Structures are given as C-alpha cells and as structure tokens.
Amino acid sequence: MDAATAAQQDALPVSSDALLAQLDDWGLPYRLFSHVPLRTVQEAKQVEAEMQQPGVSSLKIKNLYLRDRKKRNYLISVEQDREIDLKALGQEIGVGGLSFGSADRLMQNLGIRPGAVSPLAMITGVDRGVTFYMDAAAQEVDVINMHPLVNDRTVVMAREDFLTFLAHIGCDPHWI
C-alpha cells in the first residue's frame, strides 16, 4: 500500500498527518513535498531536484530495518548512495547476523510499511526498543530529506530540527 490517503494513514499507529501536526506543535519547521510513491533510491533521485535549494547542503538517505540473530531491531539511515554490506555493518555496530526484518515486524516495531522507512518512524520505534543508527554525514549537512511515515511525501528538515525531534521522542542516535 502506498500513499497518504486517510484510510491508509488510519492503519498506521501514528499517521503521517499526525506526525506533521506533532512537528508543528513542537515548532519544528519543515518543507513538505508530495510526489509519486517512491520505493527505491533510483525512484527518489527522479524527484529530488524539486526539493533542492541552492546553497543548502542536503542528505538524501536510504533506510534499512534490520534484525540481528538475537532478534534485536535496528533502523539504519545512511546516505542514499552508500554501499551497505550487512556483515561489515554488523561488525561496525558490534552485532552479528544482521538481516532484513519482515514487513509484519516493520509495522509492529516502526509502525510503517515497506517503502516508507524513515528516521521519523522512531516516533514509534523508541517505545518498541528499536536502536537507531544515523550516517555521520548527517552532522555535516544543512537539511535531511525523509519520508513522513508514507512514501508519497518527503519532508526536508533542518539537521538541528531533526535532532530536536529525536530529543523530543527520547531517541539517542548512534552515529556510523
């Protein structure tokens, strides 16, 4: 399922509209873009030009929902062109046996569907014990592009505002 329709959003623990309202309530500005549903980095690259602002450095990310052999859950958000080797990533973060989590576990632990994986899903993931890792490149950019829990929208949020969001939800990111 794609899109930000009311029926599809109602099936999520936190809807995209509710997330955006929460960002507004916390005074965290963002720019919102609506577009065709995006499922891959290649599809995202086709719409990114409209989101780019001259002179503003941005991090465009891909997101991986992973589990280790001890059944611990991880959300890994890295620069979209970064090559990922799950074995090497596991060594980097000190866990073994990383594999992709199922769509059912994704919904259970992050409250989202495949294709909409996003650091903003930690609004649900924090309470479900998901550990969040963010590309250290995020510390060097002006803005970060992320799905707001659905894959037919993208928010562009200032790095500091994103970090404030994480603080609001009690998420302490690990940097890789």
C-alpha positions, 0 to 999 in steps of 0.5 A: 500500500502506498500513499497518504490517503486517510484510510491508509494513514488510519492503519498506521499507529501514528499517521503521517498527518499526525506526525506533521501536526506533532512537528508543528506543535513542537515548532519544528519547521519543515518543507513538505513535498508530495510526489509519486510513491517512491520505493527505491533510491533510483525512484527518489533521485527522479524527484529530488531536484524539486526539493533542492535549494541552492546553497543548502547542503542536503542528505538524501538517505536510504533506510534499512530495518534490520534484525540481528540473530538475537532478534534485536531491531535496528533502523539504519539511515545512511546516505542514499548512495552508500554501499551497505554490506550487512556483515561489515555493518554488523561488525561496525555496530558490534552485532552479528547476523544482521538481516532484513526484518519482515514487513509484519515486524516493520509495522509492529516495531516502526509502525510503517510499511515497506517503502516508507522507512524513515528516521521519523518512524522512531516516533514509534520505534523508541517505545518498541526498543528499536536502536537507531543508527544515523550516517555521520554525514548527517552532522555535516549537512544543512537539511535531511530529506525523509519520508513522513511515515508514507512514501508519497511525501518527503519532508526536508528538515533542518539537521538541528530540527531533526535532532530536536525531534529525536530529543523530543521522542527520547531517541539517542542516535548512534552515529556510523 
